[in-house]
Amino acid sequence: MAAPQVSADVGSWLPRRSSQAGDWPVADLVAAKGDTTVSVVIPARDEEATVGDIVRTIRRDLVERHQLVDEVMVVDSRSQDATARVAVEAGATVVAQDSVLPALPGLQGKGEALWKGLAASRGDIVVYVDGDLYDFTSDYVTGLLGPLLTDDSIAYVKGFYHRPLVGPVSTDADGGGRVTELVARPLLNLYWPELAGFVQPLAGEYAGRREVLERVPFVANYGVEVGHLIDILEAHGLDALAQVDLGKRTHRHQNTQALGRMSGQIMLTVFDRLERYGRLVSAEPPATLLAQFRRGESGHGVDRELVVTDLACEQRPPLATLRAADGSGLREIA
C-alpha cells in the first residue's frame, strides 16, 4: 500500500516557494529594493528584556550598515514595564496601541497591535517580528524580504524555524509548536489542505505587501495569523504565498492554560472562515466561553477555581475599507 501524499499542488509549491534565510544576501536585496520602502513592525507587551536588542540589531545591520529598512516601529501593547522606553532608547519609533486611530474603541490582543502597526507605519512592505525573541538576528528580516523584493507575484511570506521547548531537565528540539501541531495544523489540513505545506502556520514572523495586508481583516487575538493565511489564500491563491526557514526561534513559553485559550481563539477564527467562505454551515454558531480550572476554591462543588474566558472572535476590518469610508486618508492615525 502506497504511503499517503500531499496533493500535487502542494507538492510542487513546497520546493518552488520555500527557501532559507541564507539564500537572500542583504547586498542583493538592497540592489533589488529600488524605490520600495520597508517597515519593520514589532508588537510588544511587557518585553523590556528583549525588545531593545531586536531594535538595535535591525538598526545596526539594516538601517545604518545597509539601507534596506526605512522604518523600525514598536507597537507598545499596554505594557506595564519599560518596553516603550527601552525601544525608544534603542532607536525605534514607538506608538502606543491605543493612540493609533483613537476614535475607534480599543480591542484586546496581539492582532490589534498588528493592525494598529499597519495603520501607523508607512512602508510598501511590512515585516512583522515578535518582540520576545532571545536569539534574533537580522536574517529574520532579510529572509522574509527576499521573496517579496525579488518576485512581484509573491504577496505574503511566512517564517518557519526549529522551536525548542526548554524544560527544567531537558530540551525538546522541536517541541515548541504545541498549538500548531494539536490545533492549527489538523484544522488547516482538514479544511484548507492547500495550506498543508506551511511548516509554521502560526509563526509570528512574516511579511506582506501593504496593498495585500490592508485588504484583509485582522482578528484581534491570536487567531490573526491563521486568519491571514486563509484570507490571502482565498484572495490571491497558493502561489502568492511563500515561506522561509529562519533557523531557530527561542522565546518565552506560555503555560498550558494560556495555550488552551490561544487554541480556542484559533478554532473560532477557523470556524468563522469556514462560514465566511461557504465551506461549512452550522445550525448554531459556536459558543465563545471557555471554562478552565486551576488550583483554588470556587464554591462550585469541586476543589478547583473555575475561570471563564470569553474567546469571542473580534476583528478589525480591512484597513483599506476604513480609508475609503473615512475619505480623509485617516489623517489622525496617531
Buried (B, 14 or more C-beta within 10 A) or exposed (E): EEEEEBEEBBEBBBEEBBBEBEBBEBEBBBEBBEEBBBBBBBBBBBBBBBBBBBBBBBBBBBBEEBEBBBBBBBBBBBBEEBBBBBBBEBBBBBBBBBBBBEEEEBBEBBBBBBBBBBBBBEBBBBBBBBBBBEBBBBBBBBBBBBBBBBBEEBBBBBBBBBBBBEEEEEEEEEBBBBBBEEBBBEBBEEBBEBBBBBBBBBBBBBBBBBEBBBBBBBBBBBBBBBBBBBBBBBEBEBBBBBBBBBBBBBBEBEEEBEBBBBBBBBBBBBBBBBEEBEEEEEEEEEEBEBEBBEEEEEEEEEEBBBBEBEBEBBBBEBBBEBBEEEEEEBEEBE
